[in-house]
Amino acid sequence: MDFLSGWLKSVVLVILIATFVDLLLPNQSMQRYVKTVISMFLLLTLLQPLLSLLRSDAALDERLAAA
């Protein structure tokens, strides 16, 4: 349950930062690129549990192969 609360905190933090940065942008030309980058950060944050699961599976396979 601790992992889930940490993950949710990081998702909320990325969303708050994205909103703050969106409010600070003065012109429309940069806004498109910044929104793309922020969306990528949000996507990586949402996929963090899946990526950590894949990394742990790879480490487990390496340990089994070494044994």
Secondary structure as UniProt FT lines:
FT   HELIX           2..24
FT   HELIX           28..46
FT   HELIX           48..66
//
